[in-house]
Amino acid sequence: MMKQAIILIFLMILTMVVMGAAPDATQLNYTPSPAIPGSTIEILIQLENNQDQVEEDVVVTIEDVYPFTVVGDMEKNIGTMEKYGKALAKFTIYVDPSAENQTYNITTKVKSKLNPNGKGKSFSIIISGKEPVIKVVGLTGDILYPGQSQELTFLLKNVGTSTAYDVVVELQEERTAAGTIIEREITPLGAATAYVATINPGKEEQGKIMVSVNRTAELKNYTLPVEVSYRDSSGTRSTETSYVGFKVSGEVNLDSTIKDAPTAIVAGVETEINLELFNKGIGKAEYTLVEVSTPNGIVEKPKQFIGSLEPNDVDSFKAKITFDSALKTGEQIITLTVVYQDTDAITKTTEINLPLMVYSQADGAAVAGANPLIGIVNIILVLIIIVIVWKGYKKFKK
């Protein structure tokens, strides 16, 4: 009986030695600390062999447990550890975005050839930084026109890790150092704010504000401050200011008329025509060049440089045209090909067609004769001839 008891005690001691032979996970470090939801952390586990014997086939594992997911291998093979030796095992862990700001436990297990069942141990990981962050990531309606009203649509994105509540977007006023409000060319119509109830992490929502542009606004780029404020789940309100760019633009709209021309334009006869080129748009035309042409005639010096044409501006120029002598009476077209640069320094071309009545040489004489002024001149010439003939006749009688 005593012999059996001694054998049993010996087996228990041997079992304790074997069970205690597996190395221990003595320390766990992670970066960044604290961990942030929706990101990864690097974990370093320190192993120590506290036994007076070599440990072979040492393996470390980490289990997936909410809110942690192992990225890559869940098991690291350390190999052989010398007696009283140390080793490190590195893991990459993804933290679920829905994790709360609190402490979670992660479990490690170390096993070896002598202890294939392994020993488990839990370590604490602190999670913090779960906050909403709202950014203006897009803008629709950033091209504005003088004298017009337009709706601006701000695209808001929550790039943080928790839901944002009571999101307010507001166009900010600008003040001088003395506190006086600076009058701007772009001003809100009605409320200068837009409201969004909630924006979840990674989601986008829209905020809309109506604005008006002064009719006299300069055509250029503008930058305006936009304030975005929101609450987190605890009710704490955060405020961020972003700057958005707008462009006040205006189209050039060129047109032309015939200011002055002879009453009768006769084929084969050089005719001087006075033309007007004007800008009825709200953009400025620069480096304006006009080329006058007609399919049935010749234009003397067809190209003329106009230069700049402001909105509501006009410039006059003359063109000398000789239409083909064989033309029959009818309407002819004068084409103005205008090349210019718009407010964006983009070169554009527009064509303007002007109708003009041209008479054949035969019809031209009749039209000229029907002209009251020419008729008066002809009467005067006839009277002069009659006077001359009469005086000559009187001298002849004497």
Secondary structure, 3 states (H helix, E strand, C coil): CHHHHHHHHHHHHHHHHHHCCCCEEEEEEEECCCECCCCEEEEEEEEECCCCCCEEEEEEEECCECCEEEECCCEEEEEEECCCCEEEEEEEEEECCCCCCCEEEEEEEEECCCCCCCEEEEEEEEECCCCCCEEEEEEECCEECCCCEEEEEEEEEECCCCCEEEEEEEECCCECCCCCECCCCEEECCCCEEEEEEECCCCEEEEEEEEEECCCCCCCEEEEEEEEEEECCCCCEEEEEEEEEEEECCCCCEEEEEEECCCCCECCCEEEEEEEEEECCCCCEEEEEEEEECCCEEEECCEEEEEEECCCEEEEEEEEEEECCCCCCEEEEEEEEEEEECCCCCEEEEEEEEEEEEECHHHHHHHHHCCHHHHHHHHHHHHHHHHHHHHHHHHHHC
